[in-house]
């Protein structure tokens, strides 16, 4: 099997690449990445370059430095055709999308269309997996009633957000809009061009080889900041809740779809109701895990910051017989150990 992974040096992309390289040594994995992550977030050290070099050890992985917005780069990566295309490349930050909306659109919306169109022209039988986001639902999520507890908010009357939630008639942030454009185009290519596609609207994905910044990748950022005595800013009161999805469980869902008989799929994916944590609870767990007290300050809420997001994963579980294998505390321990082992990238 020949697998192309765009954004293959990122958290999700690099884990996908490693999974398919190890799954069958006859698999051919092509990784396309422009290594822009540090530049986007104003980081003056290498980040995803670590993953880029990490993947070099696999003989059945080919690395191509290129941009999903560039026709020649995408054509080179697809070659004469691929069996599977996992599109993880993207501008992943909400604040950065507000700072640079044209760049955000260019990467997330146009970049996705460019990849889809290249696949349609050169490799129409390709199975396409698109990494979408819960931000496609925008502020509609905030219409769910909440109950405030001591250290968290909880949903009132629902276990989580299902795929039936409306994506229209609400604010999204530029990031939510650009990702929704890619989401809709991926759906449309399945319907109008008869291509097998899946959209995974992802919640809080984390794991080893994650380079977190304040603007994006908060799980890794909180751990990095605590270990190396950097300040953490909490926007709001810290009671906001996310469902936590360890990256290996995400990759497993992709693989299940790829090997399924489904022609198309649209799934919310996250840790679900049984793997939720608030920021305050996360900091408590982090202090127990590291034996260090995080340096925390509180400031005003950020615009469009959802107080609670929990995925209803029942559709995915039923359709693909998928289930979470990594509880939050186990995932936190794995990521913390990896950051300690690679401290030179963070201090």
Buried (B, 14 or more C-beta within 10 A) or exposed (E): BBBBBBBBBBBBBBBBBBBBBEBEEEBBBBBBBBBBBBEBBEEEEBBBBBBBEBBEEBEBBBBBEBBBBBEEBBEEBBBEEBBBBBBBBBBBBBBBBBEBBEBBBBBBBBBBBBBBBBBBEBBEEBBBBBBBBBBBBBBBBBEBEBEEEEBBBBBEEEBBBEBEBEBEEBEBBBBBBBBBBBBBBBBBBBEEEEBBBBBBBBBBBBBBBBBBBBBBBBBBBBBBBBBEEBEBEBBBBBBBBBBBBBBBBBBBBBBBBBEBEBEBBBBBBBBBBEBBBBBBBBBBBBEEBBEEEBEBEEEEEEEBEBBBBBBBBBBBBEBBEBEBEBBBBEBBEBBBEBBEEEEEBBE
